[in-house]
Amino acid sequence: MSQGLPTPLPVATGRQLPDGYRIERGTPDQAAAMHALITTDLDAGHLLPRSLDDLARHAARFLVLMSGDALIGCAELAPLSGTVAEVRSLVIDAGHRGKRLGPALIEALGSTARREQFGTLCAFTHEPTHFVRLGFTIVPHTWLPEKIATDCYACPKFRVCGQYAVALPLRGSAVGSMTAVRTSRRAAQPHGTKTSVLVLHR
C-alpha cells in the first residue's frame, strides 16, 4: 500500500468482502464524498442530513467502503457515552447493493467498537431485520437513554418516531456470530420480570 493511505481495517471473522472492495478508516478528505452519498439517499427517508463540516469534523469515526478509488459506502461509530456507541449514517451506493457489503461494514464497526472498549452497539433504523440477522435485538427506545438525551429530545419526531431501536452487547461476542445472537437474546429478557420486547433471531 502506498505511503500516506489509510490502513484497511480487518472485517470481522466470517465475513469476507467481495473482490475489489476494502474497508478503511475515514479521513477529512473524504467528507465531500460521504456527504454526496448521504445526501443522495435522503429521499428514501432513512437517513438524517449531515453537514459537510460535521462530516469533516467526525471523519475519523467513520469506516468507509472503497471500490478502487471510489467511496461507495460509509457508516459512523458515534459514541453516545463511555460504554454505548451507535451505528449512524450507514449507506451503500445503490449500484453496489445486494453484495452483503452492509453487514460487512456493520461487523467492522462492531470490531472497532469492541477495540475501543464500548460495551453496547446500537442503531435506530426503519429496517431492523438487517441488524437482527447479525445478532442485534429490538428493544424499547427507553433502554437507550444515552441516545434519547443526545439526539431524540431535539428531534421533531421524538413522540412519533417510526424507527426501531436495536442493540447488541459486545463483550465476549463478535457481531454476526451465533454467540452474539444468543447473548443479545438473553440480555433482552430482564431477570424476574415479564416483557413484551420483540426478540428476533436467525
ROBA-173060 format. One record per residue: x, y, z of N, C-alpha, C, CB in turn. Coordinates in pm, whole numbers, plus 50000, padded with zeros to 5 digits. Glycine has a CB too. Layout:
BEGIN
XYZXYZXYZXYZ;...
% end
This chain:
BEGIN
500844988050000500005000050000500885012450000499055000150122;500495022549928501295034549916501355041950048500745043649808;502485048350074502645056050196501635067350200504075061550208;501015069250317500065080050336498625075850322500345090750239;498345064050261496985059250251496565052850382496855049250135;495275053650419494815047650543494935032550537493385051650571;495255026450651495375011950658494005005550665496215007950779;493694996050574492384989650580492164982550713492234979650465;490964983750767490624976850890490124962950858489564984750969;490494952750939490034939150909488544937750931490784929050996;487904930150843486494927050859486384915850960485834923150723;485314916051042485144906051145485174891951086483844908351221;485674882551165485774868751121484444863551068486274859951234;484484856650955483294850650899482644858950790482324848251007;483154870850766482554879350663483664884250570481774891350725;483694879350450484694883350353484084893250254485274871150279;484844903450222484394913050122484584907149982485164926450135;483674910349890483904906149751485194912349698482704910249661;485744905949596486964911049535486754925349487487404902149418;487764933549510487724947349462487214957349563486874948049341;486784952549682486294961449786487214961049907484844957749827;487264972049979488044972650103487374982550198489524976650075;487644980750326487134989750431488304997350490486364981850542;488135010450502489185018950558488585028350662489875027050446;489465033850743489065044550833488865057250751490115046750945;487785064650779487515076850706488525087750737486135081750738;488675097150643489555108650660488805121350622490845107150574;489225133050672488565145550635488495147950485489265157150701;489495143050411489495144850266488335137550198490815140050207;487755127850268486655120150211485285125650251486775105650254;485265136550326483995141950375483045145550261484255154150462;483575151350153482715155350042482065143249977483525163149937;482815132349962482255120149902481205114049994483375109849874;481455114150126480465109050220479215117650217481045108550363;479395130750211478265139950208477395137550084478755154650211;478035135649970477285133049847476505120049856478235132649727;477115109849914476465096749926475265097550019477455086349978;475425104150134474335105450231473215114050173474845111550363;473565125050109472565134150055471735127549946473235146650000;472375119549862471675112549755470615103049810472655104849669;470855097549929469945087549986468885093550078470745077250063;468875106750094467935113050188466485111050147468235127750200;466205110450017464825109449970464145096750019464785109949819;464925086350049464335073950099463785075650240465365062650097;464215086250308463705089150442464315080950553462265087050444;465425074050526466035065450627467275071550690466395052250566;467735082750638468925089350692468605103550732470065089150589;469335108350832469245122350869470305130250792469425124251024;470015142550754471015150450681472235153350768470405163750631;473375154050705474625157550773475285168750696475575145250784;475835178450767476525189450700477935185050663476565202050790;478495191650565479855188450523480845190950636480235196650400;480665201950709481565204950821481485194150929481225218550881;480275189450956480095178951057480805166151016478605176151079;480675162450890481325150350842482845151550845480855147150701;483365163150807484815165150811485335164550954485185178650746;484575170151046484985170451186484995156451248484065179451267;484055148051205483935134651263484375123651167482495132151305;485145126951066485535117150964486245105051022486425123650861;487065107051124487815095851182486935085751252488845101151279;485695089451282484745079851342484155070551236483625087351415;484285074151110483655066651002484535055250954483315075850885;483885044550912484505034650826483905036650688484305019850880;484755035750587484285037950451484565025550367484955050450388;483645022650277483805011750181484335017550051482475004150159;485415011550002486045016449880485975005749772487505020549907;485735010149649485845001749531486815008849438484444999149462;488035004249435489075011749366489295024849438488705014149219;489205036049366489365049149427488025055449466490105058349334;486925048349442485595053949468485085050049605484615049349361;484585059949679483945057449807482485053749780484045069949902;482105041249813480765036449777479915032749899480895024249686;480435035250018479655032550139480335038650259479465017550159;479545041150363480135046550485479205044050603480415061550470;479755044950723478975044150846479835049750958478515029350876;479175056651051479885062751163479695054551289479395077151185;480765053051367480685047551501480635059451596481915037951533;479415063351634479205075651711479085072451859477955083251662;479985077351943479865074752087478705082452148481165078252158;477845075452221476765081752295477115083452442475485073552282;478035075152490478545076052626479865068452628477525070052732;480435066552745481675059052755481515044252728482285061052889;480265039352728480035025052711479125021552594479455019452836;478435031352538477465028752431477855036652306476015032552476;477885029652192478165035952063477035032551966479545031452006;476805041551871475715039951776476235038751633474745051651786;475625029951555475855029551410475015040651349475475015451349;475675050051283474975061851233475395064451088475265074151322;474455069951009474725073750869475265062050788475735085450864;474625050450804475015038450728474355038950591474615025550803;475155038850486474625039450350475595032750253474355054150307;475015025450158475775019150050475235024749919475675003450054;476115028449828475695033249697474765023049630476925036149607;473695028149569472675019349511473255009449410471595027649444;474275013349339474865004649237475684993249293475715012649147;475914993349424476754982949486475994974949592477984989249550;474684976649598473894969249697473654954849651472554976349722;473244946449745472994932449714474224923749718472384931449580;475334928849772476584921249779477024918749923477684928749704;476114920750018476394918750162477464928250213476824904250187;477574939850150478544949750195478094956650323478784960150086;476784958850338476274965050460476594956950583474794966950449;476274943650585476644935550701478144935550729476174921450681;478964935250624480414935750644480834948650712481144934250510;480204959650673480534972550733480084973050879479884984050654;478904967650909478424967351048479344958751134476984962051054;479774947351081480674938651157482014945551184480904925551082;482524952951084483764960251105483584971151211484244966450973;482414977651213482124987451318482094980651454480784994551290;481504968551460481464961251586482844957951637480664948651571;483734953651548485114950751588485804963351639485904944851471;485564974551570486164987151613485624991451749485894998151509;484304990251767483694993951895484244985552009482174992551888;484454972651984484994963952088486434967952123484944949152043;487234970852021488614975152047488654988152124489374976751916;487644996652103487595009452174486865008552308486925019852087;486584996152351486074993352485484614997452506486925000352586;483824998352400482395000452417481754987152455481755006152288;480734987752539480064975652583478814972352504479704976752726;478214982552438476974980552362477054988252232475734985052445;476624981752125476494988251995475004988951963477294980451883;474525000751925473095002351898472895009351764472415010352011;471655009351719471275016451597469795019551604471625008251469;469395029951534467985033351517467715032251367467635047851573;466765023851329466605020251190465155017651154467445008151158;464805020051027463495016450976463455001850930463115025550861;464624995650915464714982050866465544973450962465334981750724;464944969251073465704962251176466154948251137464894961351300;465524942351036465854928451001467334926650970465034924050881;467934936550902469354935450867470214934450993469784947450783;469844941751096470604941551220470304928851302470294953951304;469044924751303468664912851379469424900651329467144910451369;469634899851199470384888451143471824887951193470364889050991;472334899251239473704899951290473754898751442474364912951248;472604896051505472594893751650472034905051732473944891151695;471674916151670471044927151742469634923051786470994940051654;469134929551890467784927151940466994940151936467824921352083;465734939351896464854950951901464504953652047463564948651817;464724965952091464484969652231463664982552236465824971352307;463014985352349462324998252363463325009752355461554998852496;462905020852300463785032552291464305036552428463045044352227;463485034752530463875039052665465025030852722462685038152759;465365019752658466515011952703467835018352658466414997752650;467735028652577468935035652529468825050452567469105033952375;468855053552696468675067452739469775076652686468645068252890;470955070952657472045079152603471645085252468473325070752588;470965077352386470515082252255469425092752273469995070552168;468485090352363467405099852386467975113352432466415094452491;468915112852525469495125252577470325132452472470345122352699;471015124852385471915130852287471185136752168472915120652240;470185129452117469575133251989468065134651992469925123251887;467385125952066465935124652047465135136552098465455112252117;465555142252211464765153352268464615164952170465425158252397;465635167152088465605178451994464975174851860467005183551972;464605162151842464065157751714462575160751705464315142651694;462095166451595460665169551581459775157051580460425177351454;460385145351555459615132851554459785124851683460035124351435;460225131651788460535124751914459375116151962460905134852021;458155121151960457005113852012456345104851908455985123652066;456735106051783456105098051678457195091251592455185106851588;458235086751657459375080951586458965067951518460555078551683;459295066551391458985054451317460145044651311458555057951180;461215047551384462385038951381462345028551493463655047251390;462995017251468463195007051570464555009451635463104992751509;464615007151765465905007051835466404992751842465775013351980;467654990651806468264977451815469564978651892468494971251673;469904968451967471104968952050471774955352055470774973752191;473084955652074473874943352082474954944852189474504940051945;474954936152292476084936052386477344931252314475774926952510;478444938152334479664934952260480624926152337480364947452221;480534926152466481534919052545481414904052524481394922552695;482524898152477482604883652464481994877852339481954877652578;481544886052243480944880552121481234889652004479434878752138;481334883651886481574891251764480254893851694482544883651670;480124905751635478924908951559478754898751447478984923451501;477544893351433477274883651329477434869251371478154886251216;478034866751489478224853051535476974847951604479424852051628;476814834851613475694829151686475814832151835475604814051662;477044833651885477224837752024476594851352047478714838052062;476774860451952476174873751963474654872751966476624882751848;474094864051882472644862351878472134857352013472244852651766;472804847052068472344841452196472514851552309473104828552229;473674858652311473914868452415472894879652409475324874152403;472604884352288471654895252272470254891052316471634899952128;469874878652288468554873952328468444873352480468264860052267;469504868452547469474867852694469404881852753470694860452748;470194891152696470224904752750468894911752734471314912852682;468104907652636466824914252610465734909952708466384911352469;466004899852792464994894952884465374898953027464834879652873;464744909253085465064913153223464794901753318464264925553264;465704899453412465564888453506464374890653598466844886753588;463544880253609462474880653707461294889353668463004885353834;461234894053542460124902553503459584897853369460564917353494;458324900953344457734898153216458034909653121456224895853228;458154906652992458484916952896457734914652766459984917352870;457414925552699456754924852570457714928052457455554934152565;459034928452488460034931552386460034920652279461444932952449;460034924952154460094915552043461534911352022459494921751913;461824898352040463164893252022463164884051900463644885752150;463924887951798464014880151676465414874451663463654888751553;465524863251593466834857051575466824849051448467214848151696;468004844051406468094836451282467494822551300469564835351235;
% end
